[in-house]
Amino acid sequence: MNKISLHAEGISDVTIVPNTFIDQFMPSANGDYVKVYLYLLRCFSGNCPEVTISSIADRLENTEKDIIRALTYWEKLNLLILTRNQQKDITAINLVDLNNVQNDNTMVDDLDSELDEIAVSIHTETKPATRQSYSAEKIAQLTNNDEIKWAMHIVEIYLDRPLKPMDLQLILYLYEELHFSPELIMYLYEYCVSKGKKSASYIEAVALTWAEEGIDTEAKAKEATTTYNDHFNTVNKAFGLNRAPGQIERQYITKWVEVFGFSDEIITEACNRTILRTQKPDFKYTDKILETWFKKDVKSQTDITRLDEEFSKANKTQDANKVANMVKPTANKFNQFPQRTYTAQDYAELERKLLNKGL
């Protein structure tokens, strides 16, 4: 993912939200779009880590597609200017001085629906091709299905609003192309809404992940989400976190469970050691510990104890060798000559000579 350079007009070294934005643009904007704009203001004011689409998504606990949709929204309202390379990746963001921007209410009202119909291409291996758009005739045909009607009714309850055209398109895509049953569609929305996520792009991303993992029934989905929620809760408890793990953190946890095949007990042990050594919840440090254990074929707590003992013995041997090297005599001009061994007779003769000399 490309690093994005930031440029701004009229931004000081503190995070200031212009009244123009609050009065004219914020009321009509999607809440996630507002979060992205406010986060950009924070980044422009300094002390912000390297900015990429991925880092913004991780920081705001959203998908990369959602971030690009938000940036496109503000670009169309002329609040910022996006620079893209030949691959259509965003490489620079220029935040425009709002004193030079005029708000068009009609454009604001129509823009969110327009963006929901636009397929934004993100250059990653996991993003699918643009899905088809269903005609009004096809929509009418499919929505005559009693099961789909009931599923749409339940989805409306979960979203707490009437279905929009984009919602219908997504539900039909799930049913027709991903072959999700009405029960699985309803659980998909229940699961996403329970995490505070109602955007169509987020729900679609979860659905595609399930499809790739072969989750094609409600029972499989419940088992998968329960299992991974348990793993996430285990790590959160060990690290003392009171939030859902971010995108990169989830990738680490998935790697520890699926690639390394570690139990929650071993993962907890690695997290505890991370806190003791770094005094903070460092996923990268924990990953190094678990990678080492994986290479050492650790399967249980007993294996970890064995490795600790081997490490302790190796350290003691190394320390003993250091001490021996410190006290070992070294060659110099005083001890380079051959050493003589004295007998009792030699000492007696030496004593006699000294006595005679004294007399």
Helices and strands as residue ranges (DSSP letters): E 5-8, H 19-20, I 21-25, H 31-44, H 53-59, H 64-76, E 80-84, E 90-95, G 98-100, H 105-117, H 136-142, H 146-159, H 165-176, H 182-194, H 200-212, H 218-239, H 247-254, I 255-259, H 264-278, H 283-295, H 301-327, H 344-358
